[in-house]
């Protein structure tokens, strides 16, 4: 009885623990039973798309390789920034509800799900900026031609009369094949309506994939603005603020590209035809000497040009026709071929002029009009010639003076040999300078009336050792 009482008391004290041990034994038995059941079945790794099982795969590396191959295929089709619209996940399953797939099968499965919203289209680009896409090349070409025509008409209208003008767009338009979203394909009619319709509005919610347009204040050029949602399958650039009315540019997808046009005008000018210079040899001139036989005369032509302007600045000019009004006449220049004579003195003088002359005053004669009484004349006054008649060196030598010298006027002094010097005074101008070596018969000046003189003549002196002597003693008797 005592033992029974003690056992009852023990059970009451440890009832909670006993119940816990019993539950643990039950769970252990169930777990052993479950493990035995699982061990008897084969589980597979399943790829799920958006939570839905699509195929069995051997491992995750199969899917990773499929995604790499998929990227290469998409890039080959012009898709470089694909935003996958589904989520990939994995699970274990023993149900044969989906078939097993290798890398190639996974690629085809993912590719079909990736590109079902993309089609081949023809994008219109202006200066490299994509504006809209058409289903066919012909439609895209129709849009481009219509837009070009519209721009030209707008420019011509802004120029008023514009007679003789031709407008040529210089902006680069391009049509290229791309892989783009279906909802970005628009008809040529819809694109032209938005691009050309002046003052038209654009509803971003229509999602027709084309840009807004309007005409500038002066009506000279259209401007396109990109819809902020515009995405030709892969362009995701930040949109900039609209351009001002007077900025003739596109503002699309954050890129600016100016629409430029060239104005071609036919212009007529009267232009000079320059004459040529013909060189002829002359045995009458010394080597190094030249003379103009005929000065030459320009001709005249009426030239018609096709002149191109961009923004008012001439960029090219093409001669269309030329009509000669008068022919040019060549300039004829003579070049001396005669050997230059020696500048060494010969010891025999020649007369300083080679034309008919008279001697109006001889050496030693008294002067009466301008000189004081009893003043001697130190040379010969050779006259009877016009102003400008050449004066020549009486013999070879070195010029020791050339310039103005009081009552002598403009004069030249030449030193010969053995202290002999000759003076030539009253010149209109001297044609040599100090230090020049001159030969016998070289022109050194021209007859004039400088200094104290009563008329055109040359005063000629001969000095030996600084003292004047009678020139007639050293000149030939003949005046020729």
C-alpha angles and dihedrals in degrees: 000000000000092000091051090050092051092048091051091050092049092052092050091052095049103032094117094052092047092053091050092052091050092052091049090053091051092050091047091053091049092048092051089050091049094048090050090051095049092046087060094057134066118232124202133206108245127198112222126198112203087345095307118118109240107165146350117249131191092228143338089264088070090060092044091054091046091054090051092051089045091055090053092050093048092050089051087056094051097260108128102156108037116175105209111223095204140061125235122216140157138229140172118246139166095197117105092218093124130040126242117259134199126206095282093048091049090051093053092046094050093040093055091050092046102049105032089106094049129084137175111267142162115249123206111219128188114202088342095310115120112230108169143342132231131195094237138032091236091058092049091049090050090054093049093049092048092049093048091050091049093052092049091050091049092051093046090050091051090052093058113209095005095176113185092014127129120192119212124181113229095185114113115244119189136185116199136170115247141165106246143158117285094234090059094063111100134177122256089243094055094045093048090048093057097038096047107026104105113228092003119154128226126216110210090201091065088070092200091148099238133112133251119253142195140164124251122252094263092045093236102121143013123238124204125207123198120235108244088234094049108130120160092197098294116011108117108166127148114259118237128213116279117272122249120263095258097050106099097206145110117247107196132154091342093306124113120210124170122227104225130189134186124224114212115198130180108229130181124210136179104227134183119246106215118228124238125236118236119198120209128184118238127196089197092069128067122242109281093024122112134185134188111239094177124008096216130237130233121233129219131231136181107224127192116206135189101221122192123205131188114193088347093304119117111241103169142007127198124189109233100177141347129205118193112223096180131002120238119245118222123245110238117211123184120218119201120239100173115112112257111249120236119271090215114114115260095201092237123091129217126204112273092234130045101204132081111289144160131225108235097178129024132207114285096010117139119255119224113169106053105002127076115262113278094024112145125224112236099199148004126294105217111194145151095095135107124256109271096036109144120260117207135203109259090217141351118288148106126298109239098172135022121166145054118333114179115261089002089067114200108358143165127216121200125192115211125175133310094019095304116146134178127206127206114189143180092037122166087221139347118235098196136056136217112290096026117137109224131190129220109281095018114142109248102169149334134267111265146152103245121140121012108342141134095214146343111313144117121248106216123195135178118203128185117193087352095302121114117241132186106279091208088072089063103034125085115261092236116075094210 
